[in-house]
Amino acid sequence: MQPVIDRGRAAALAVDADIVGEVRRKGYLTVPGGAFRTADWAPALAGLRAAYGDLVPDAYLADGGAYRLRRHVRYRYRAAREALLPERPGPYLQSAEVNPFAGGVPRHFAPVPPEVRDNPFLHALLLRSVRVFAHGSAPCDWEVDVHLVRIRAQADEIGLPSPEGVHRDGFDFISLHLMDRRRVLGGRSIICAADGTPIENPLLAEPMDSLYADDHRILHGTEPVRLDPAAGAPEGHRDMLLTSYRRTD
């Protein structure tokens, strides 16, 4: 797999929000989807959103549920080359301390297809986030994990976006981006201080509505989603792009 070189794409994806300042000041920021200037990225963004129709069941749900589907890809960001390098598929591991629901077990998720791994909008979003989270720090390499996750709600089963409850992911920073939300009710985000004190309960409702957070300072979770009976359909879903960032030197 060839490296994906940052040739200005991170700067090209503009966002009308002070992510650096607000994450530094209070540990997190919710950003409305309209703040992302995605017009030049429309085909790539549409391709990324379409990929959620090809996810596979998550085999690691301890409650035996069938409500979560996902795929995963990991990159390395090399500061010296300003490059994202996709890695070969490998296990994803969280400690039982940060994820009592599924932590402590190496989880092997289905990889994303090449067209997602090489999606230019995804690259631009990740490169921009690395620059945001690295701002003001000495250059360093980063490990970047990306999960495409669909939470499905049906008449006989609610969807649990955060079955482990309010939690940390065990990284340095995270960003969560709504890709699609159809025929579901609920699903408000839960933002708490590190000691568990509730801070905010925003609803990510429109495409690219996002949450950026310092994973050391902020706990996060999401309320269950249930099928909207007024939709007249057998199921609904909430599609999220979940990304996490860890310094590696």
Buried (B, 14 or more C-beta within 10 A) or exposed (E): EEBBBBEEBBEBBEBEBEBBEBBBEBBBBBBBBEBBEBEBBEEBBEBBBEBBEBBEBBEBBEEEBEBBBBBBBBBBBBBEEBBBBBBEBEEBEBEEEBBBBBBEBEBEBBBBEEEBBBBBBBBBBBBBBBBBBBEEEEEBBBBBBBBBBBBBBBEEBBBBBBBBEBBBBBBBBBBBBBBBBEBBBBBBBBBBBEEEEEBBEBBBEEBBBBBBBBBEBBBBBBBBBBBBEEEEEEBBBBBBBBBBBBBEE
